[in-house]
Amino acid sequence: MGILPVPKYNLDARQLIAIFCFFPQSHPFTLRIIGAIGLVSTIYYLYDSFHNHKFAQVGTALLFWLPGSIYLILKGKMTDS
């Protein structure tokens, strides 16, 4: 008789962030992580756009994604109240 295999639970960052969203005490931390991911993604997108001379969505990145990401990093909550 063989030994039963032990299941391995390999969670990646997205799954951990999703799990943390279920616990209200971790919302500020989780939202700051989401904001940091958004900020890094926006900066990379802007770099890539200027590097490849493709400026179609630069306005959307600067006016929508960048301020929202910075807000989440600074406040750690979705509302201003």
N, C-alpha and C positions, 0 to 999 in steps of 0.2 A: 504494500500500500504506500502510495506516495503522499507527500505532505501537500496539503491544500495551499494554493498560492495566496499570498496576502495581497489584497487589492491595494494598488497605489493610487493615491489621490494627488495628482499633480495639478495644482491650481495656478493659473497665471494671474497677472496683475489685474486684468479686467474682471475676472471672477472674484477676486478678493475685494475689489472696489464695490462690485455689485452686492456682495455679502454684507459689507460694512454699511451699505445704504439702508439695511433693515434695522439698524440700531440707531435710534435718535441721538444718543450721546456721541456717536462718531460722525455725525453729519458735518460739523465744521471741518474736521480733518479730511474727510472724504471729498468734500466740495473743493477744498484747497488743492488736493491732488488732481481732481478733474480740471480745475483752473490752470494748474501748472502744465498738464498735458496739452490743454488748449493753447497756452502761451507758446510752448515749444513748437507745437504744430504750426501755429500761425507764423512764428519767426522763420521756421524752415520754409513754409510756403512762400513767404515774401522773398526770402533769399533765392529760392528756386525760380520764382517769377522774374526777378530782375536778372538773374544769371542767364535765363533762356529767352529773355525779351518777350514774355507772354504776360500781358497786363490785363487780361480779361476780367479777372475776379479780385484784383488787388483792392479795389474799393470796398468790396464786401468783407474782405479780411481785416482791413483797417477800421471800418466803421461798425462791424458786427462782432466778429470773433475776438479781436484784440481787446476791446473794452470789456466784453463779457468775461473773458478769461482773467483779466487783471482784477475785475470786481470780485470774482470768486476767490482769488488768492488773498486779496486784502480783507474782505469781510467774512468769508467762510460761511455765508448763508445766502439764500436765494432772494430774500426780501430785505428791505431797508428798515423794517420795524424792529 
